[in-house]
Amino acid sequence: MYKIAVFPGDGIGVEVTAQAMKVLRKVEPKTGLRFETEELLAGGASIDQFGVPLTPETLAKAQKADAVFLGAVGGPKWDSLPSDKRPEKGLLGLRKGLNAYANVRPVKMFPQLASRSPIREEIVKGLDFIILRELVSGVYFGSPRGIEKLPDGTERGFNTMSYTTPEIARIARRAFEFARKRRKKVTSVDKANVLDVSQLWRKVVIEVANGFPDVELSHRYVDDCAMQLIRDPKQFDVIVTSNLFGDILSDESAMLTGSIGMLPSASVGDKVAMYEPVHGSAPDIAGKDIANPLATILSVAMMMEHSFDQPKAARAIEAAVEKVLADGYRTADIYAEGTTRVGCVKMGDLVTERIS
C-alpha cells in the first residue's frame, strides 16, 4: 500500500488530475500495488477554504505521503492578494517543504506531433532531452527581498539570487547520474560572465564532474542556450541550471514539442517526490472540457517509474498515449486538419482504454 497526496489545485488542474487518476486506477492492478489517494488543497482552493495557500497541516500530510501529485495552481481571482498570500506560494511551499530540489522536465517529441511544432519538423523530429532545474533555492527563495519606499517617494523592488556549494553540488550530481543512463552529456547553463553566483555555480559543477569521468560536461550562458534550443535542440541530453533560468528554458522547450500540454515533470529530493504537468491552471479554459490531460497522465508515468519502481507501468502509459495520438485523436491545443478533436474527459478515456 502506497499513499499519494493529490492536489487537484485550481483551474484546469481539477479536470486533468481527474483523468490522471483514471489512468492510475487502470495500472494499479497490473502492478500488484495498491495506491491510497487523499485529495488535499493548495493554491487558490486552499485560500478560499482556509485563507492561506498552504496550511501546515496539509504540508505535514504531504510530507508523510509516498508521493505527491499536483494539477496546477493560480488564477486571476487571487491576483490582487499580497505576494505572500498568492496561490503560487502554496506551490513553492510544497517544493520547499518536501525538499524537492531537482525538477526533472523531459522534453520528448512524439513523432505524431512533429508537424505541430512551431519549429521546422526536421529540427525537432526525434527530440529527447531533459532539463534538470534546481527548485528550492535561487532568486525565488533568496533573502533579502521586498519592495521599499525611497526618500524621493519612489519605490525599489529587490530579490536576492544566492546558492551555496551543497545546493549546487546535489543538483549537479543528479544531472550526471541522469546522463549516465542516457547519452552521457551534461550541459550546465549559467550567466558566469556577469553574475557572481553563476561563477560559483560553474566552479562547483566542474568539481562534481570530476567524479563522473565518463560523462561529457559543457557550459553555456543562458541567453546562448535559449538560442540553441531553437537552432539545434537535439544537441542537448541533460541540461542542468538554476531555478530562474530553468523556469524560463523549460517553458521555451515545451513549445518545441508543439504544446505545453504535452510535458510532464517530477520534482524529486531525497525522500518524497512531487509530480505535475508543466502547464499552469489556464483559468480561461477551465470547466470547458477542452484542456489537454496528456502532460498530467504522463506525470503518472514518471511517478510509476521514479517513486514506485514500476518502469513497465510507466512504459505502458507512455505507449497508450502514443497509440491515442497514432489513432488521430487530439485535444484543441494539438488539433490539426485530418485528426479527430476530443475533449479532456474523452482523451482521458481513450488513454485509459489503451493501457495494456
C-alpha positions as CSV (number, residue, x, y, z in Angstrom):
1,M,0.0,0.0,0.0
2,Y,1.4,3.4,-1.0
3,K,-0.1,6.8,-0.1
4,I,-0.4,9.5,-2.7
5,A,-1.3,13.1,-1.7
6,V,-3.3,14.5,-4.6
7,F,-3.6,18.3,-5.0
8,P,-6.0,19.0,-8.0
9,G,-5.5,22.7,-7.4
10,D,-7.1,25.4,-9.4
11,G,-8.5,25.9,-12.9
12,I,-7.9,23.0,-15.3
13,G,-5.9,21.3,-12.6
14,V,-9.0,19.7,-11.3
15,E,-10.0,18.4,-14.8
16,V,-6.7,17.0,-15.8
17,T,-6.0,15.4,-12.4
18,A,-9.3,13.5,-12.7
19,Q,-8.1,12.0,-15.9
20,A,-4.7,11.1,-14.4
21,M,-6.4,9.3,-11.5
22,K,-8.3,7.2,-14.0
23,V,-5.1,6.1,-15.5
24,L,-3.6,5.4,-12.1
25,R,-6.5,3.1,-11.2
26,K,-6.1,1.3,-14.5
27,V,-2.5,0.4,-13.9
28,E,-2.9,-0.3,-10.2
29,P,-4.0,-4.0,-10.6
30,K,-1.3,-4.6,-13.2
31,T,1.5,-3.5,-10.8
32,G,0.4,-5.7,-7.8
33,L,0.5,-2.5,-5.7
34,R,-2.3,-0.6,-4.1
35,F,-2.5,3.2,-4.1
36,E,-4.4,5.1,-1.4
37,T,-5.1,8.7,-2.5
38,E,-6.1,11.6,-0.4
39,E,-7.2,14.9,-2.0
40,L,-5.7,18.0,-0.4
41,L,-5.9,21.7,-1.0
42,A,-3.2,24.1,-2.1
43,G,-3.1,27.3,-4.0
44,G,-6.3,29.2,-4.7
45,A,-8.5,26.4,-3.5
46,S,-6.7,26.5,-0.1
47,I,-7.0,30.3,0.1
48,D,-10.8,30.0,-0.5
49,Q,-11.1,27.3,2.2
50,F,-8.5,28.3,4.8
51,G,-7.3,31.8,3.9
52,V,-3.8,30.7,3.1
53,P,-2.2,29.0,0.0
54,L,-0.9,26.0,2.1
55,T,-1.6,25.1,5.7
56,P,1.0,23.5,8.0
57,E,-1.4,20.5,8.5
58,T,-1.7,20.0,4.7
59,L,2.1,20.2,4.3
60,A,2.6,17.6,7.1
61,K,0.3,15.2,5.3
62,A,2.2,15.7,2.0
63,Q,5.5,15.0,3.8
64,K,4.2,11.7,5.2
65,A,3.0,10.5,1.7
66,D,4.9,8.2,-0.6
67,A,4.4,10.6,-3.5
68,V,2.6,13.9,-4.1
69,F,0.6,14.6,-7.3
70,L,-0.4,18.2,-8.3
71,G,-2.6,19.5,-11.0
72,A,-2.0,23.3,-11.2
73,V,-2.4,26.4,-9.0
74,G,-3.2,30.1,-9.6
75,G,-5.6,32.3,-11.5
76,P,-6.6,36.0,-11.8
77,K,-9.2,35.5,-9.0
78,W,-6.3,35.8,-6.5
79,D,-4.0,38.2,-8.3
80,S,-4.9,41.2,-6.0
81,L,-3.6,39.4,-2.9
82,P,-0.3,40.3,-1.3
83,S,2.6,38.3,-2.8
84,D,3.0,36.1,0.3
85,K,-0.7,35.1,0.2
86,R,-1.0,34.2,-3.5
87,P,-1.6,30.7,-4.8
88,E,1.9,30.2,-6.1
89,K,3.2,30.4,-2.6
90,G,1.4,27.2,-1.9
91,L,3.4,25.5,-4.7
92,L,6.7,26.9,-3.5
93,G,5.8,25.9,0.0
94,L,5.2,22.3,-1.2
95,R,8.5,22.2,-3.0
96,K,10.4,23.6,-0.1
97,G,8.6,21.5,2.5
98,L,9.3,18.3,0.6
99,N,12.9,19.4,-0.1
100,A,12.2,18.5,-3.7
101,Y,15.3,20.3,-5.0
102,A,15.5,18.7,-8.5
103,N,12.8,19.4,-11.1
104,V,13.0,16.9,-13.9
105,R,11.4,18.0,-17.1
106,P,11.7,15.6,-20.1
107,V,11.3,17.2,-23.5
108,K,10.3,14.5,-25.9
109,M,8.7,14.8,-29.3
110,F,6.0,12.3,-30.1
111,P,6.5,11.5,-33.8
112,Q,2.8,12.1,-34.5
113,L,3.1,15.7,-33.3
114,A,6.3,16.8,-35.1
115,S,4.4,18.8,-37.6
116,R,2.7,20.7,-34.8
117,S,5.8,22.3,-33.5
118,P,6.4,26.0,-34.5
119,I,9.9,24.9,-35.3
120,R,10.7,23.1,-38.6
121,E,10.0,19.4,-38.4
122,E,13.5,18.3,-39.3
123,I,14.8,20.3,-36.3
124,V,12.5,18.8,-33.7
125,K,11.9,15.3,-35.0
126,G,13.4,12.7,-32.6
127,L,13.8,15.3,-29.9
128,D,14.6,13.8,-26.5
129,F,16.4,15.6,-23.7
130,I,15.9,16.5,-20.0
131,I,16.0,19.8,-18.2
132,L,17.1,19.5,-14.6
133,R,16.1,22.7,-12.7
134,E,17.2,23.5,-9.2
135,L,13.9,24.1,-7.4
136,V,14.2,25.2,-3.8
137,S,16.8,27.9,-3.8
138,G,17.9,30.8,-6.0
139,V,16.1,34.0,-6.6
140,Y,12.7,32.6,-5.8
141,F,13.7,31.9,-2.2
142,G,16.6,34.3,-1.6
143,S,16.6,36.9,1.1
144,P,16.5,39.9,1.5
145,R,13.6,40.5,-0.8
146,G,10.7,43.0,-1.0
147,I,9.6,46.5,-2.1
148,E,10.8,49.5,-0.2
149,K,10.0,53.2,-0.2
150,L,12.8,55.5,-1.2
151,P,13.4,59.0,0.2
152,D,12.3,60.6,-3.0
153,G,8.9,58.9,-2.8
154,T,9.6,56.2,-5.4
155,E,9.9,52.5,-4.7
156,R,12.5,49.9,-5.2
157,G,11.9,46.2,-5.7
158,F,14.6,43.7,-4.9
159,N,15.3,40.0,-4.8
160,T,18.4,38.0,-4.0
161,M,19.8,35.2,-6.1
162,S,22.0,33.0,-3.9
163,Y,23.3,29.4,-4.0
164,T,25.5,27.5,-1.6
165,T,28.1,24.9,-2.6
166,P,26.0,22.0,-1.2
167,E,22.9,23.2,-3.1
168,I,24.8,23.3,-6.4
169,A,26.6,20.1,-5.8
170,R,23.5,18.0,-5.2
171,I,21.6,19.1,-8.3
172,A,24.8,18.7,-10.4
173,R,25.2,15.1,-9.1
174,R,21.6,14.4,-10.1
175,A,22.4,15.7,-13.6
176,F,25.4,13.4,-14.0
177,E,23.5,10.4,-12.7
178,F,20.7,11.0,-15.2
179,A,23.2,11.5,-18.0
180,R,24.9,8.2,-17.2
181,K,21.6,6.4,-18.0
182,R,21.2,8.4,-21.3
183,R,23.8,9.8,-23.8
184,K,26.3,10.8,-21.2
185,K,26.3,14.6,-21.9
186,V,25.6,17.3,-19.4
187,T,25.2,21.0,-20.3
188,S,25.4,23.4,-17.4
189,V,23.6,26.7,-18.0
190,D,24.6,29.9,-16.1
191,K,25.5,33.5,-16.6
192,A,29.0,33.4,-15.2
193,N,30.2,36.3,-17.4
194,V,28.2,38.8,-15.3
195,L,26.8,37.0,-12.1
196,D,29.0,36.1,-9.1
197,V,26.5,33.4,-8.1
198,S,26.9,31.8,-11.6
199,Q,30.7,31.9,-11.2
200,L,30.3,29.7,-8.1
201,W,27.8,27.6,-9.9
202,R,30.2,26.8,-12.7
203,K,33.1,26.1,-10.3
204,V,31.1,23.6,-8.2
205,V,29.7,21.9,-11.3
206,I,33.2,21.4,-12.6
207,E,34.3,19.9,-9.3
208,V,31.3,17.4,-9.3
209,A,32.1,16.5,-12.9
210,N,35.5,15.2,-11.8
211,G,33.6,12.3,-10.1
212,F,31.9,11.4,-13.4
213,P,34.8,11.0,-15.9
214,D,32.6,9.0,-18.3
215,V,30.2,12.0,-18.8
216,E,31.0,14.9,-21.0
217,L,30.4,18.4,-19.5
218,S,29.9,21.6,-21.4
219,H,28.8,25.1,-20.3
220,R,26.5,27.6,-22.0
221,Y,25.3,31.1,-20.9
222,V,21.6,31.2,-20.5
223,D,21.0,33.6,-23.4
224,D,23.0,31.4,-25.7
225,C,21.2,28.3,-24.5
226,A,17.9,29.9,-25.3
227,M,19.0,30.5,-28.8
228,Q,20.5,27.0,-29.2
229,L,17.2,25.4,-28.1
230,I,15.6,26.9,-31.2
231,R,18.6,26.4,-33.6
232,D,19.6,22.9,-32.7
233,P,17.8,21.4,-29.7
234,K,18.9,17.8,-30.5
235,Q,22.4,18.7,-29.4
236,F,21.3,18.5,-25.7
237,D,21.0,15.4,-23.5
238,V,20.8,16.7,-19.9
239,I,20.6,20.4,-19.1
240,V,21.2,21.5,-15.5
241,T,20.6,25.0,-14.4
242,S,19.3,27.3,-11.6
243,N,15.7,27.9,-10.5
244,L,15.1,31.1,-12.6
245,F,16.9,30.0,-15.7
246,G,15.3,26.6,-15.6
247,D,11.8,28.1,-15.2
248,I,12.3,30.0,-18.4
249,L,14.1,27.5,-20.5
250,S,11.8,24.6,-19.7
251,D,8.7,26.6,-20.9
252,E,10.6,27.5,-24.1
253,S,11.4,23.8,-24.5
254,A,7.8,22.9,-24.0
255,M,6.8,24.7,-27.1
256,L,9.3,22.8,-29.2
257,T,7.0,19.8,-28.8
258,G,4.0,21.7,-30.1
259,S,2.1,22.3,-26.9
260,I,2.9,22.9,-23.2
261,G,0.1,20.5,-22.6
262,M,2.3,17.6,-23.5
263,L,5.1,17.8,-21.0
264,P,5.2,16.1,-17.5
265,S,7.6,16.9,-14.7
266,A,8.9,15.4,-11.5
267,S,10.3,17.4,-8.5
268,V,12.5,15.0,-6.6
269,G,14.6,15.1,-3.5
270,D,16.0,12.6,-1.1
271,K,12.5,11.3,0.1
272,V,9.1,12.4,-1.3
273,A,8.8,13.4,-4.9
274,M,6.1,15.6,-6.4
275,Y,4.7,15.1,-9.9
276,E,2.9,17.7,-12.0
277,P,2.3,18.9,-15.6
278,V,4.5,21.8,-16.8
279,H,1.5,23.9,-17.7
280,G,-0.4,26.2,-15.4
281,S,-4.1,26.4,-14.4
282,A,-5.3,28.1,-17.6
283,P,-8.4,29.6,-16.0
284,D,-9.7,30.9,-19.4
285,I,-10.5,27.4,-20.5
286,A,-11.3,25.8,-17.1
287,G,-14.6,24.0,-16.9
288,K,-15.0,23.8,-20.7
289,D,-13.7,20.2,-21.2
290,I,-11.0,21.3,-23.7
291,A,-7.8,21.1,-21.6
292,N,-5.1,18.6,-22.7
293,P,-4.7,16.0,-19.9
294,L,-1.7,14.2,-21.6
295,A,1.0,16.0,-19.6
296,T,-0.7,15.1,-16.4
297,I,-1.2,11.5,-17.5
298,L,2.5,11.3,-18.4
299,S,3.3,12.6,-15.0
300,V,1.6,9.5,-13.6
301,A,4.1,7.5,-15.8
302,M,7.0,9.4,-14.2
303,M,5.6,8.7,-10.7
304,M,5.3,5.0,-11.5
305,E,9.0,4.9,-12.5
306,H,10.7,7.2,-10.0
307,S,8.6,6.7,-6.8
308,F,7.3,3.2,-7.2
309,D,10.0,1.5,-9.3
310,Q,7.4,0.3,-11.9
311,P,9.1,1.0,-15.2
312,K,6.8,-1.4,-17.1
313,A,3.8,0.5,-15.9
314,A,5.4,3.8,-17.0
315,R,6.1,2.4,-20.4
316,A,2.6,1.1,-20.7
317,I,1.2,4.6,-20.0
318,E,3.5,6.2,-22.5
319,A,2.7,3.6,-25.1
320,A,-1.0,4.2,-24.6
321,V,-0.6,8.0,-25.1
322,E,1.4,7.3,-28.3
323,K,-1.3,4.9,-29.5
324,V,-4.0,7.5,-29.0
325,L,-2.0,10.1,-31.0
326,A,-1.3,7.5,-33.7
327,D,-5.0,6.8,-33.9
328,G,-5.5,10.5,-34.7
329,Y,-7.1,11.9,-31.6
330,R,-6.2,15.4,-30.5
331,T,-7.3,18.0,-27.9
332,A,-7.7,21.6,-29.1
333,D,-4.1,22.7,-28.4
334,I,-2.7,20.0,-30.7
335,Y,-5.5,19.7,-33.2
336,A,-4.8,19.7,-36.9
337,E,-6.9,19.1,-40.0
338,G,-7.4,15.4,-40.6
339,T,-7.4,14.5,-37.0
340,T,-10.3,13.9,-34.5
341,R,-10.8,16.6,-31.9
342,V,-11.8,15.4,-28.5
343,G,-12.3,16.9,-25.0
344,C,-10.3,16.4,-21.8
345,V,-12.6,13.7,-20.5
346,K,-12.7,11.8,-23.7
347,M,-8.9,11.9,-24.1
348,G,-8.5,10.5,-20.6
349,D,-10.9,7.7,-21.5
350,L,-9.0,6.9,-24.7
351,V,-5.7,6.6,-23.0
352,T,-7.1,4.5,-20.2
353,E,-8.7,2.1,-22.7
354,R,-5.4,1.6,-24.5
355,I,-3.3,0.7,-21.4
356,S,-2.2,-2.9,-21.6
